[in-house]
C-alpha cells in the first residue's frame, strides 16, 4: 500500500508503516528527524500522487482548545480560519482512506465531530493525551495494550525550545496500531 504521512517530521508513523511492509513517505515543512522517505515541503505538492492512505497530523497551534484563551486574536487575524481550511483540504483529498489526527479542538465544532477519541494508555503508554481521529474509509482503532498509569506528562511538560516537538510526536504504540490495523494489503 502507498501511504502518505502528512505533517510528520518525526518519521514515527512513517517508519511503523515501512516496518509493516508498506511504501510510506512522511511529508512536512520541516526536515525529518530520522532518515527515511520524506518530502520536505508542502503536502499539497504531492497529495495527488496516487496514495492509498493518508494519515495527517495538521498543526494544532490555532485549533486546540488548550489555547482557547488566544482564539479571539487568532480569529481576528485569520490564523484560525486558515488552519481550519487546511484541515478541510486534507479531509477532502482524493485519497480513498484518510485519518486526520488532532487533540481536542475546534475542528469538532467548525467541521465535524471526530469519529474516535483515543488515549496513549490504550496502546501501551501509561499517559493521558486525548487524541481525536476523523476517519474516511477506515475502521476505528482497536486498543492494543491497555495499561495503568494515566499520567498527564505531556500536559505538564516544562517550557523548553523543543516542547512543541516532544508534544506533537505520535506515541509508538499508536503508530504501530495504525500500521497493523489500517495497513490493509
PyMOL commands that set and color helices and strands:
alter all, ss='L'
color gray80, all
select helices_A, chain A and resi 12-19+43-45+65-76+79-91+107-110+120-122+163-168+172-182
alter helices_A, ss='H'
color red, helices_A
select strands_A, chain A and resi 2-6+23-28+38-40+53-56+97-103+116-118+131-136
alter strands_A, ss='S'
color yellow, strands_A
deselect
rebuild
show_as cartoon
